[in-house]
Amino acid sequence: QVKLVESGGGSVQAGGSLRLSCVPSGYTYSSYCMAWFRQAPGKEREGIASIYRTSGSTYYADSVKGRFTISRDNAKNTLYLQMNSLKPEDTAMYYCAARYSPVGACSFAYAYNYWGQGTQVTVSS
């Protein structure tokens, strides 16, 4: 069974940085899309960054482009989200997610099948 465990959330002032980590387990295939989603109170869940484990291709939502970086360390089997220049509107629960895709179809429009428990990020002004 695929399991995803996030860590690295916390509280930071506006302009600061945080790095989230996600460690997946329970599968050995490389053909997975990995992504970060977030959900703020009263708002819909938003896909913000994705990466295809095989090729390293990335995609970012406009809301985080230029500030956030998604990366993976295949040797450590860990997914990261480096968040810089944080804003109060980045406050949300952040989730790691995965979907199997031999062709690298990582769009947020597709269903992500596996989810972590979430880690809270709070940015104060």
TORZAZA-712296 format. One record per atom (N, C-alpha, C, O): residue in one letter; atom name; x, y, z. Coordinates in steps of 0.001 Angstrom, whole numbers, plus 500000, padded with zeros to 6 digits. Layout:
+--------+-------+--------+--------+--------+
| residu | atome |   east |  north |     up |
+--------+-------+--------+--------+--------+
|      A |    CA |      X |      Y |      Z |
...
+--------+-------+--------+--------+--------+
//
This chain:
+--------+-------+--------+--------+--------+
| residu | atome |   east |  north |     up |
+--------+-------+--------+--------+--------+
|      Q |     N | 500844 | 498814 | 500000 |
|      Q |    CA | 500000 | 500000 | 500000 |
|      Q |     C | 500884 | 501242 | 500000 |
|      Q |     O | 501825 | 501356 | 500786 |
|      V |     N | 500562 | 502168 | 499104 |
|      V |    CA | 501342 | 503395 | 499009 |
|      V |     C | 501029 | 504301 | 500194 |
|      V |     O | 499869 | 504507 | 500550 |
|      K |     N | 502079 | 504834 | 500789 |
|      K |    CA | 501931 | 505743 | 501918 |
|      K |     C | 502839 | 506940 | 501695 |
|      K |     O | 503981 | 506791 | 501262 |
|      L |     N | 502327 | 508122 | 501992 |
|      L |    CA | 503095 | 509350 | 501852 |
|      L |     C | 503134 | 510060 | 503199 |
|      L |     O | 502100 | 510215 | 503848 |
|      V |     N | 504309 | 510490 | 503618 |
|      V |    CA | 504452 | 511163 | 504907 |
|      V |     C | 505151 | 512497 | 504687 |
|      V |     O | 506297 | 512551 | 504240 |
|      E |     N | 504431 | 513583 | 505014 |
|      E |    CA | 504995 | 514923 | 504867 |
|      E |     C | 505617 | 515390 | 506174 |
|      E |     O | 505274 | 514906 | 507253 |
|      S |     N | 506535 | 516336 | 506056 |
|      S |    CA | 507103 | 516999 | 507217 |
|      S |     C | 507646 | 518357 | 506776 |
|      S |     O | 507782 | 518627 | 505583 |
|      G |     N | 507952 | 519203 | 507754 |
|      G |    CA | 508607 | 520472 | 507442 |
|      G |     C | 507730 | 521698 | 507547 |
|      G |     O | 508216 | 522815 | 507371 |
|      G |     N | 506469 | 521525 | 507824 |
|      G |    CA | 505607 | 522689 | 507980 |
|      G |     C | 505935 | 523456 | 509244 |
|      G |     O | 506729 | 523006 | 510069 |
|      G |     N | 505314 | 524626 | 509392 |
|      G |    CA | 505540 | 525427 | 510578 |
|      G |     C | 505055 | 526843 | 510381 |
|      G |     O | 504308 | 527138 | 509449 |
|      S |     N | 505486 | 527708 | 511265 |
|      S |    CA | 505091 | 529121 | 511211 |
|      S |     C | 506296 | 529963 | 510834 |
|      S |     O | 507408 | 529734 | 511310 |
|      V |     N | 506059 | 530934 | 509980 |
|      V |    CA | 507141 | 531793 | 509519 |
|      V |     C | 506564 | 533165 | 509205 |
|      V |     O | 505376 | 533293 | 508908 |
|      Q |     N | 507394 | 534175 | 509269 |
|      Q |    CA | 506948 | 535525 | 508909 |
|      Q |     C | 506995 | 535705 | 507396 |
|      Q |     O | 507729 | 535013 | 506691 |
|      A |     N | 506208 | 536634 | 506928 |
|      A |    CA | 506184 | 536939 | 505505 |
|      A |     C | 507594 | 537260 | 505009 |
|      A |     O | 508359 | 537967 | 505665 |
|      G |     N | 507911 | 536726 | 503846 |
|      G |    CA | 509241 | 536892 | 503289 |
|      G |     C | 510192 | 535769 | 503633 |
|      G |     O | 511278 | 535670 | 503061 |
|      G |     N | 509792 | 534920 | 504568 |
|      G |    CA | 510639 | 533829 | 504994 |
|      G |     C | 510538 | 532613 | 504094 |
|      G |     O | 509869 | 532635 | 503061 |
|      S |     N | 511218 | 531550 | 504506 |
|      S |    CA | 511290 | 530322 | 503709 |
|      S |     C | 511002 | 529101 | 504569 |
|      S |     O | 511240 | 529093 | 505776 |
|      L |     N | 510489 | 528084 | 503918 |
|      L |    CA | 510306 | 526764 | 504526 |
|      L |     C | 510571 | 525716 | 503458 |
|      L |     O | 510416 | 525980 | 502265 |
|      R |     N | 510974 | 524520 | 503892 |
|      R |    CA | 511122 | 523412 | 502968 |
|      R |     C | 510300 | 522237 | 503480 |
|      R |     O | 510499 | 521759 | 504597 |
|      L |     N | 509385 | 521789 | 502653 |
|      L |    CA | 508580 | 520621 | 502971 |
|      L |     C | 509222 | 519382 | 502367 |
|      L |     O | 509854 | 519438 | 501312 |
|      S |     N | 509047 | 518267 | 503057 |
|      S |    CA | 509540 | 516985 | 502567 |
|      S |     C | 508404 | 515989 | 502536 |
|      S |     O | 507455 | 516085 | 503315 |
|      C |     N | 508507 | 515037 | 501636 |
|      C |    CA | 507513 | 513963 | 501529 |
|      C |     C | 508256 | 512673 | 501214 |
|      C |     O | 509000 | 512592 | 500237 |
|      V |     N | 508047 | 511678 | 502047 |
|      V |    CA | 508694 | 510386 | 501833 |
|      V |     C | 507629 | 509361 | 501476 |
|      V |     O | 506780 | 509031 | 502304 |
|      P |     N | 507671 | 508855 | 500245 |
|      P |    CA | 506713 | 507835 | 499855 |
|      P |     C | 507246 | 506436 | 500169 |
|      P |     O | 508455 | 506215 | 500238 |
|      S |     N | 506334 | 505522 | 500353 |
|      S |    CA | 506713 | 504126 | 500560 |
|      S |     C | 505615 | 503241 | 500005 |
|      S |     O | 504486 | 503683 | 499788 |
|      G |     N | 505961 | 501994 | 499780 |
|      G |    CA | 504956 | 501034 | 499336 |
|      G |     C | 504898 | 500830 | 497840 |
|      G |     O | 504058 | 500074 | 497351 |
|      Y |     N | 505791 | 501503 | 497091 |
|      Y |    CA | 505850 | 501248 | 495655 |
|      Y |     C | 507287 | 501432 | 495192 |
|      Y |     O | 508072 | 502149 | 495813 |
|      T |     N | 507615 | 500767 | 494086 |
|      T |    CA | 508989 | 500822 | 493605 |
|      T |     C | 509095 | 501364 | 492184 |
|      T |     O | 510204 | 501544 | 491680 |
|      Y |     N | 507966 | 501627 | 491528 |
|      Y |    CA | 508016 | 502101 | 490158 |
|      Y |     C | 508427 | 503564 | 490102 |
|      Y |     O | 508083 | 504343 | 490990 |
|      S |     N | 509155 | 503934 | 489071 |
|      S |    CA | 509568 | 505320 | 488906 |
|      S |     C | 508535 | 506134 | 488161 |
|      S |     O | 508593 | 507363 | 488201 |
|      S |     N | 507592 | 505503 | 487481 |
|      S |    CA | 506641 | 506223 | 486637 |
|      S |     C | 505500 | 506820 | 487449 |
|      S |     O | 504329 | 506503 | 487241 |
|      Y |     N | 505866 | 507671 | 488357 |
|      Y |    CA | 504875 | 508325 | 489189 |
|      Y |     C | 504984 | 509837 | 489055 |
|      Y |     O | 506083 | 510389 | 488996 |
|      C |     N | 503844 | 510494 | 489009 |
|      C |    CA | 503770 | 511937 | 489174 |
|      C |     C | 503674 | 512201 | 490674 |
|      C |     O | 502898 | 511563 | 491386 |
|      M |     N | 504481 | 513156 | 491136 |
|      M |    CA | 504409 | 513579 | 492518 |
|      M |     C | 504012 | 515048 | 492528 |
|      M |     O | 504443 | 515817 | 491670 |
|      A |     N | 503209 | 515429 | 493476 |
|      A |    CA | 502717 | 516809 | 493473 |
|      A |     C | 502485 | 517317 | 494887 |
|      A |     O | 502360 | 516555 | 495845 |
|      W |     N | 502432 | 518629 | 494969 |
|      W |    CA | 502041 | 519302 | 496200 |
|      W |     C | 500738 | 520042 | 495948 |
|      W |     O | 500597 | 520766 | 494963 |
|      F |     N | 499805 | 519849 | 496840 |
|      F |    CA | 498545 | 520574 | 496856 |
|      F |     C | 498470 | 521342 | 498167 |
|      F |     O | 499198 | 521062 | 499120 |
|      R |     N | 497576 | 522310 | 498188 |
|      R |    CA | 497330 | 523014 | 499458 |
|      R |     C | 495854 | 523371 | 499553 |
|      R |     O | 495154 | 523503 | 498548 |
|      Q |     N | 495411 | 523522 | 500780 |
|      Q |    CA | 494027 | 523913 | 501018 |
|      Q |     C | 493968 | 524844 | 502211 |
|      Q |     O | 494337 | 524481 | 503328 |
|      A |     N | 493497 | 526050 | 501950 |
|      A |    CA | 493308 | 527030 | 503008 |
|      A |     C | 491879 | 526917 | 503535 |
|      A |     O | 490995 | 526448 | 502817 |
|      P |     N | 491641 | 527333 | 504762 |
|      P |    CA | 490283 | 527252 | 505324 |
|      P |     C | 489271 | 527977 | 504454 |
|      P |     O | 489469 | 529133 | 504079 |
|      G |     N | 488186 | 527283 | 504140 |
|      G |    CA | 487126 | 527888 | 503347 |
|      G |     C | 487398 | 527956 | 501868 |
|      G |     O | 486601 | 528514 | 501115 |
|      K |     N | 488530 | 527388 | 501431 |
|      K |    CA | 488879 | 527425 | 500009 |
|      K |     C | 489026 | 526017 | 499457 |
|      K |     O | 489204 | 525055 | 500204 |
|      E |     N | 488947 | 525914 | 498134 |
|      E |    CA | 489122 | 524627 | 497501 |
|      E |     C | 490592 | 524229 | 497490 |
|      E |     O | 491488 | 525071 | 497554 |
|      R |     N | 490808 | 522931 | 497407 |
|      R |    CA | 492178 | 522439 | 497304 |
|      R |     C | 492790 | 522889 | 495988 |
|      R |     O | 492134 | 522868 | 494946 |
|      E |     N | 494032 | 523290 | 496042 |
|      E |    CA | 494732 | 523866 | 494888 |
|      E |     C | 496010 | 523083 | 494622 |
|      E |     O | 496825 | 522894 | 495524 |
|      G |     N | 496185 | 522633 | 493397 |
|      G |    CA | 497441 | 522024 | 492997 |
|      G |     C | 498446 | 523117 | 492722 |
|      G |     O | 498147 | 524048 | 491975 |
|      I |     N | 499650 | 523031 | 493313 |
|      I |    CA | 500607 | 524113 | 493159 |
|      I |     C | 501896 | 523706 | 492448 |
|      I |     O | 502529 | 524551 | 491814 |
|      A |     N | 502296 | 522461 | 492533 |
|      A |    CA | 503533 | 522044 | 491868 |
|      A |     C | 503513 | 520536 | 491648 |
|      A |     O | 503021 | 519777 | 492483 |
|      S |     N | 504059 | 520119 | 490506 |
|      S |    CA | 504146 | 518690 | 490235 |
|      S |     C | 505484 | 518380 | 489584 |
|      S |     O | 506127 | 519247 | 488993 |
|      I |     N | 505885 | 517124 | 489706 |
|      I |    CA | 507118 | 516663 | 489091 |
|      I |     C | 506931 | 515217 | 488668 |
|      I |     O | 506297 | 514428 | 489369 |
|      Y |     N | 507496 | 514876 | 487504 |
|      Y |    CA | 507436 | 513504 | 487030 |
|      Y |     C | 508745 | 512845 | 487434 |
|      Y |     O | 509823 | 513287 | 487038 |
|      R |     N | 508643 | 511793 | 488217 |
|      R |    CA | 509839 | 511189 | 488802 |
|      R |     C | 510816 | 510704 | 487740 |
|      R |     O | 512030 | 510769 | 487938 |
|      T |     N | 510307 | 510223 | 486629 |
|      T |    CA | 511183 | 509645 | 485610 |
|      T |     C | 512022 | 510700 | 484911 |
|      T |     O | 513232 | 510535 | 484756 |
|      S |     N | 511377 | 511792 | 484484 |
|      S |    CA | 512072 | 512798 | 483676 |
|      S |     C | 512492 | 514032 | 484456 |
|      S |     O | 513392 | 514764 | 484044 |
|      G |     N | 511828 | 514258 | 485597 |
|      G |    CA | 512092 | 515482 | 486348 |
|      G |     C | 511323 | 516683 | 485847 |
|      G |     O | 511523 | 517790 | 486346 |
|      S |     N | 510446 | 516495 | 484870 |
|      S |    CA | 509656 | 517623 | 484353 |
|      S |     C | 508783 | 518194 | 485455 |
|      S |     O | 508180 | 517453 | 486231 |
|      T |     N | 508720 | 519513 | 485516 |
|      T |    CA | 507971 | 520176 | 486576 |
|      T |     C | 506895 | 521096 | 486009 |
|      T |     O | 506948 | 521521 | 484855 |
|      Y |     N | 505932 | 521382 | 486852 |
|      Y |    CA | 504865 | 522333 | 486516 |
|      Y |     C | 504510 | 523087 | 487780 |
|      Y |     O | 504482 | 522519 | 488872 |
|      Y |     N | 504236 | 524394 | 487619 |
|      Y |    CA | 503880 | 525225 | 488768 |
|      Y |     C | 502610 | 526018 | 488483 |
|      Y |     O | 502380 | 526473 | 487363 |
|      A |     N | 501804 | 526172 | 489505 |
|      A |    CA | 500672 | 527077 | 489405 |
|      A |     C | 501195 | 528515 | 489412 |
|      A |     O | 502241 | 528804 | 489993 |
|      D |     N | 500462 | 529398 | 488768 |
|      D |    CA | 500893 | 530796 | 488702 |
|      D |     C | 501074 | 531410 | 490081 |
|      D |     O | 501915 | 532290 | 490268 |
|      S |     N | 500291 | 530950 | 491043 |
|      S |    CA | 500327 | 531537 | 492377 |
|      S |     C | 501656 | 531330 | 493092 |
|      S |     O | 501980 | 532060 | 494029 |
|      V |     N | 502429 | 530334 | 492652 |
|      V |    CA | 503695 | 530045 | 493334 |
|      V |     C | 504904 | 530104 | 492405 |
|      V |     O | 506040 | 529985 | 492866 |
|      K |     N | 504681 | 530283 | 491130 |
|      K |    CA | 505769 | 530278 | 490157 |
|      K |     C | 506792 | 531357 | 490501 |
|      K |     O | 506444 | 532506 | 490771 |
|      G |     N | 508048 | 530959 | 490483 |
|      G |    CA | 509123 | 531888 | 490808 |
|      G |     C | 509461 | 531961 | 492276 |
|      G |     O | 510494 | 532517 | 492648 |
|      R |     N | 508607 | 531409 | 493118 |
|      R |    CA | 508858 | 531435 | 494575 |
|      R |     C | 509062 | 530038 | 495142 |
|      R |     O | 509848 | 529850 | 496071 |
|      F |     N | 508362 | 529065 | 494590 |
|      F |    CA | 508439 | 527694 | 495086 |
|      F |     C | 509193 | 526825 | 494077 |
|      F |     O | 509140 | 527059 | 492870 |
|      T |     N | 509894 | 525819 | 494599 |
|      T |    CA | 510600 | 524872 | 493745 |
|      T |     C | 510316 | 523454 | 494217 |
|      T |     O | 510533 | 523124 | 495382 |
|      I |     N | 509832 | 522624 | 493311 |
|      I |    CA | 509613 | 521217 | 493616 |
|      I |     C | 510807 | 520432 | 493095 |
|      I |     O | 511316 | 520707 | 492009 |
|      S |     N | 511245 | 519464 | 493871 |
|      S |    CA | 512373 | 518641 | 493446 |
|      S |     C | 512254 | 517265 | 494082 |
|      S |     O | 511489 | 517059 | 495024 |
|      R |     N | 513024 | 516335 | 493548 |
|      R |    CA | 513021 | 515003 | 494140 |
|      R |     C | 514440 | 514483 | 494187 |
|      R |     O | 515260 | 514775 | 493316 |
|      D |     N | 514709 | 513724 | 495198 |
|      D |    CA | 515977 | 513035 | 495357 |
|      D |     C | 515651 | 511554 | 495276 |
|      D |     O | 515213 | 510945 | 496252 |
|      N |     N | 515873 | 510980 | 494089 |
|      N |    CA | 515495 | 509579 | 493901 |
|      N |     C | 516312 | 508642 | 494771 |
|      N |     O | 515823 | 507593 | 495189 |
|      A |     N | 517560 | 509017 | 495046 |
|      A |    CA | 518396 | 508171 | 495890 |
|      A |     C | 517846 | 508099 | 497312 |
|      A |     O | 517893 | 507053 | 497959 |
|      K |     N | 517326 | 509230 | 497786 |
|      K |    CA | 516749 | 509274 | 499128 |
|      K |     C | 515252 | 509000 | 499107 |
|      K |     O | 514605 | 508925 | 500151 |
|      N |     N | 514709 | 508849 | 497886 |
|      N |    CA | 513279 | 508603 | 497737 |
|      N |     C | 512461 | 509671 | 498461 |
|      N |     O | 511524 | 509357 | 499195 |
|      T |     N | 512820 | 510915 | 498250 |
|      T |    CA | 512178 | 512018 | 498949 |
|      T |     C | 511796 | 513114 | 497971 |
|      T |     O | 512545 | 513443 | 497051 |
|      L |     N | 510620 | 513669 | 498187 |
|      L |    CA | 510114 | 514798 | 497417 |
|      L |     C | 510214 | 516046 | 498286 |
|      L |     O | 509967 | 515993 | 499491 |
|      Y |     N | 510580 | 517176 | 497668 |
|      Y |    CA | 510726 | 518420 | 498409 |
|      Y |     C | 509885 | 519526 | 497786 |
|      Y |     O | 509555 | 519492 | 496601 |
|      L |     N | 509550 | 520503 | 498616 |
|      L |    CA | 508984 | 521747 | 498126 |
|      L |     C | 509689 | 522869 | 498875 |
|      L |     O | 509436 | 523099 | 500057 |
|      Q |     N | 510569 | 523556 | 498178 |
|      Q |    CA | 511247 | 524721 | 498748 |
|      Q |     C | 510369 | 525933 | 498524 |
|      Q |     O | 510020 | 526253 | 497388 |
|      M |     N | 510011 | 526605 | 499600 |
|      M |    CA | 509106 | 527747 | 499521 |
|      M |     C | 509839 | 528994 | 499998 |
|      M |     O | 510216 | 529095 | 501166 |
|      N |     N | 510032 | 529924 | 499104 |
|      N |    CA | 510702 | 531185 | 499414 |
|      N |     C | 509741 | 532349 | 499254 |
|      N |     O | 508684 | 532213 | 498637 |
|      S |     N | 510108 | 533480 | 499806 |
|      S |    CA | 509294 | 534701 | 499697 |
|      S |     C | 507839 | 534422 | 500071 |
|      S |     O | 506914 | 534809 | 499357 |
|      L |     N | 507661 | 533755 | 501186 |
|      L |    CA | 506316 | 533349 | 501599 |
|      L |     C | 505446 | 534561 | 501907 |
|      L |     O | 505912 | 535586 | 502403 |
|      K |     N | 504167 | 534400 | 501594 |
|      K |    CA | 503174 | 535449 | 501802 |
|      K |     C | 502083 | 534923 | 502733 |
|      K |     O | 501883 | 533712 | 502823 |
|      P |     N | 501378 | 535812 | 503422 |
|      P |    CA | 500277 | 535344 | 504282 |
|      P |     C | 499261 | 534497 | 503524 |
|      P |     O | 498660 | 533592 | 504103 |
|      E |     N | 499062 | 534774 | 502251 |
|      E |    CA | 498095 | 533997 | 501479 |
|      E |     C | 498585 | 532594 | 501154 |
|      E |     O | 497835 | 531797 | 500590 |
|      D |     N | 499828 | 532277 | 501498 |
|      D |    CA | 500330 | 530910 | 501349 |
|      D |     C | 499934 | 530040 | 502536 |
|      D |     O | 500171 | 528832 | 502525 |
|      T |     N | 499339 | 530638 | 503551 |
|      T |    CA | 498909 | 529875 | 504713 |
|      T |     C | 497875 | 528834 | 504313 |
|      T |     O | 496840 | 529161 | 503732 |
|      A |     N | 498165 | 527580 | 504631 |
|      A |    CA | 497286 | 526478 | 504229 |
|      A |     C | 497835 | 525170 | 504783 |
|      A |     O | 498946 | 525117 | 505311 |
|      M |     N | 497036 | 524120 | 504652 |
|      M |    CA | 497525 | 522772 | 504879 |
|      M |     C | 498096 | 522295 | 503545 |
|      M |     O | 497444 | 522391 | 502506 |
|      Y |     N | 499296 | 521793 | 503591 |
|      Y |    CA | 499976 | 521341 | 502383 |
|      Y |     C | 500010 | 519819 | 502350 |
|      Y |     O | 500338 | 519167 | 503341 |
|      Y |     N | 499664 | 519265 | 501183 |
|      Y |    CA | 499581 | 517824 | 501023 |
|      Y |     C | 500500 | 517362 | 499898 |
|      Y |     O | 500606 | 518007 | 498855 |
|      C |     N | 501150 | 516251 | 500130 |
|      C |    CA | 501899 | 515537 | 499117 |
|      C |     C | 500957 | 514516 | 498478 |
|      C |     O | 500150 | 513896 | 499170 |
|      A |     N | 501060 | 514344 | 497164 |
|      A |    CA | 500181 | 513407 | 496476 |
|      A |     C | 500939 | 512717 | 495349 |
|      A |     O | 501955 | 513222 | 494870 |
|      A |     N | 500437 | 511563 | 494932 |
|      A |    CA | 501084 | 510789 | 493872 |
|      A |     C | 500046 | 510111 | 492997 |
|      A |     O | 498960 | 509750 | 493449 |
|      R |     N | 500410 | 509947 | 491727 |
|      R |    CA | 499589 | 509154 | 490819 |
|      R |     C | 500513 | 508417 | 489870 |
|      R |     O | 501544 | 508943 | 489449 |
|      Y |     N | 500131 | 507193 | 489539 |
|      Y |    CA | 500916 | 506380 | 488623 |
|      Y |     C | 500610 | 506818 | 487203 |
|      Y |     O | 499442 | 506928 | 486832 |
|      S |     N | 501641 | 507072 | 486399 |
|      S |    CA | 501433 | 507484 | 485016 |
|      S |     C | 502648 | 507124 | 484175 |
|      S |     O | 503666 | 507814 | 484243 |
|      P |     N | 502567 | 506066 | 483388 |
|      P |    CA | 503698 | 505679 | 482537 |
|      P |     C | 504041 | 506736 | 481487 |
|      P |     O | 505148 | 506730 | 480948 |
|      V |     N | 503103 | 507648 | 481187 |
|      V |    CA | 503340 | 508656 | 480154 |
|      V |     C | 503566 | 510044 | 480731 |
|      V |     O | 503672 | 511016 | 479983 |
|      G |     N | 503640 | 510147 | 482030 |
|      G |    CA | 503932 | 511448 | 482632 |
|      G |     C | 502781 | 512427 | 482580 |
|      G |     O | 502996 | 513632 | 482441 |
|      A |     N | 501578 | 511934 | 482687 |
|      A |    CA | 500405 | 512826 | 482703 |
|      A |     C | 500198 | 513318 | 484122 |
|      A |     O | 499515 | 512678 | 484922 |
|      C |     N | 500794 | 514461 | 484425 |
|      C |    CA | 500837 | 514938 | 485808 |
|      C |     C | 499914 | 516121 | 486071 |
|      C |     O | 499957 | 516709 | 487151 |
|      S |     N | 499089 | 516473 | 485105 |
|      S |    CA | 498196 | 517607 | 485308 |
|      S |     C | 497347 | 517429 | 486543 |
|      S |     O | 496964 | 516310 | 486884 |
|      F |     N | 497047 | 518533 | 487219 |
|      F |    CA | 496195 | 518482 | 488403 |
|      F |     C | 494754 | 518114 | 488045 |
|      F |     O | 493950 | 517808 | 488925 |
|      A |     N | 494438 | 518146 | 486762 |
|      A |    CA | 493091 | 517759 | 486329 |
|      A |     C | 492873 | 516257 | 486458 |
|      A |     O | 491736 | 515788 | 486509 |
|      Y |     N | 493977 | 515502 | 486509 |
|      Y |    CA | 493860 | 514070 | 486698 |
|      Y |     C | 493769 | 513733 | 488182 |
|      Y |     O | 494216 | 514495 | 489040 |
|      A |     N | 493196 | 512605 | 488454 |
|      A |    CA | 493044 | 512201 | 489853 |
|      A |     C | 494367 | 511716 | 490419 |
|      A |     O | 495041 | 510869 | 489832 |
|      Y |     N | 494723 | 512263 | 491561 |
|      Y |    CA | 495867 | 511763 | 492298 |
|      Y |     C | 495338 | 510759 | 493318 |
|      Y |     O | 494435 | 511053 | 494101 |
|      N |     N | 495923 | 509579 | 493284 |
|      N |    CA | 495343 | 508461 | 494019 |
|      N |     C | 495829 | 508337 | 495454 |
|      N |     O | 495143 | 507770 | 496304 |
|      Y |     N | 497001 | 508865 | 495715 |
|      Y |    CA | 497621 | 508667 | 497024 |
|      Y |     C | 497935 | 510020 | 497650 |
|      Y |     O | 498437 | 510931 | 496993 |
|      W |     N | 497624 | 510123 | 498942 |
|      W |    CA | 497752 | 511391 | 499645 |
|      W |     C | 498403 | 511210 | 500999 |
|      W |     O | 498226 | 510191 | 501667 |
|      G |     N | 499169 | 512230 | 501393 |
|      G |    CA | 499702 | 512254 | 502736 |
|      G |     C | 498693 | 512862 | 503697 |
|      G |     O | 497586 | 513229 | 503303 |
|      Q |     N | 499085 | 512963 | 504952 |
|      Q |    CA | 498188 | 513457 | 505998 |
|      Q |     C | 498174 | 514974 | 506068 |
|      Q |     O | 497292 | 515557 | 506698 |
|      G |     N | 499135 | 515614 | 505433 |
|      G |    CA | 499187 | 517073 | 505406 |
|      G |     C | 500103 | 517646 | 506461 |
|      G |     O | 500315 | 517051 | 507518 |
|      T |     N | 500644 | 518815 | 506158 |
|      T |    CA | 501468 | 519556 | 507110 |
|      T |     C | 501084 | 521029 | 507015 |
|      T |     O | 500946 | 521568 | 505917 |
|      Q |     N | 500913 | 521670 | 508148 |
|      Q |    CA | 500401 | 523036 | 508190 |
|      Q |     C | 501520 | 524047 | 507978 |
|      Q |     O | 502596 | 523943 | 508567 |
|      V |     N | 501246 | 525015 | 507135 |
|      V |    CA | 502138 | 526150 | 506920 |
|      V |     C | 501370 | 527419 | 507258 |
|      V |     O | 500295 | 527665 | 506711 |
|      T |     N | 501920 | 528220 | 508154 |
|      T |    CA | 501287 | 529465 | 508563 |
|      T |     C | 502267 | 530607 | 508356 |
|      T |     O | 503381 | 530583 | 508880 |
|      V |     N | 501851 | 531601 | 507593 |
|      V |    CA | 502700 | 532750 | 507294 |
|      V |     C | 502048 | 533991 | 507891 |
|      V |     O | 500917 | 534334 | 507547 |
|      S |     N | 502760 | 534654 | 508777 |
|      S |    CA | 502228 | 535848 | 509429 |
|      S |     C | 502802 | 537106 | 508782 |
|      S |     O | 503924 | 537124 | 508275 |
|      S |     N | 501991 | 538147 | 508821 |
|      S |    CA | 502423 | 539414 | 508205 |
|      S |     C | 503189 | 540295 | 509178 |
|      S |     O | 503618 | 541390 | 508813 |
+--------+-------+--------+--------+--------+
//
